Amino acid sequence: MSERSGTSPGVVAAVTVMCVIWGSTWLVVREGLTDLPPFGSAGIRFLAAGVALLLIAPFIARVEGGARPTPRLVLAMATGNFALSYGIVYWAELELPSRLAAIICGVFPRGTALVGHVYLPESRIVGAQWRGLGGGFLGVLLLFVTDLPAIGPEALERGAVLLLSPIVSAFATAYVKRHGAGVSAALLNRSAMLVGGALLCLFAWWTEGGLPRLETDRALFSVGYLAVFGTVVTFTLYIWVLRNASPTSLSLIAYVTPAIALLVGVVIGDEDVSAWTAAGLALILLGSLGVLRRPSAGGPVCGPIGGEDGRAEGATLARR
């Protein structure tokens, strides 16, 4: 394994590109839903990305190393990190502005920490991390009593359901971390995307009357951008960064992406932002900082899934 360097120009560039792309995907999802139903568009996105990874994942896996994932690992990640998690996000963004959806899902590190505290003995929450958890959830509560009611009653309902997205992702992440040591991240993500995309398409066939047709430029751009840049490109960069960056560099993604999503929503999407929105985001990001740092050593507590070399990582992939 190569020595990790969290400050090399290549790592900085890769993390910057990932943050910008993932920060932009929230608005692209929202805009695509103008012409597309939620579950069908999400399913097509991941099927397209999975097909692309059929071609490139074997080459990445040879460099990365690691064993083939078991069907249980694939199913856990496909359902938790793709079908359920993304299905909820797409459904919620039918009513929620992209900036609020991104900020609410910024509780993901706290959900992962809570699940890990119960499920993973090596991931116990200690000391100031509990205050980080409380501060983050206070930020979410602030949004629920200010911004969401201003949109309307349905926004409150969809915001509440949206909180399930990081929770199911956290459970899938914990399962992969516990049972996926030494597994190839490339092969795991490829298979999970295909299965998750197929599950979303089946659900779309049942609830939406079939798969959508990409008949408008906006629909084509949304699915294409999210599949190619929001999934395949960022996936490839993420696998490389895992092997070359410090854990601190990786943890920065959790802080920066919601802020970029808010900025993109305001500047490009013409979404309004209030002082309450900014305050909620600040509390959530400060909470993330508290959760992701180990008080005794000052270092991050969320290392790569599956071991120090980062194999089987990917449960935090493409948020969003």
Beta strands, then each sheet from edge to edge (+ up, - down):
end
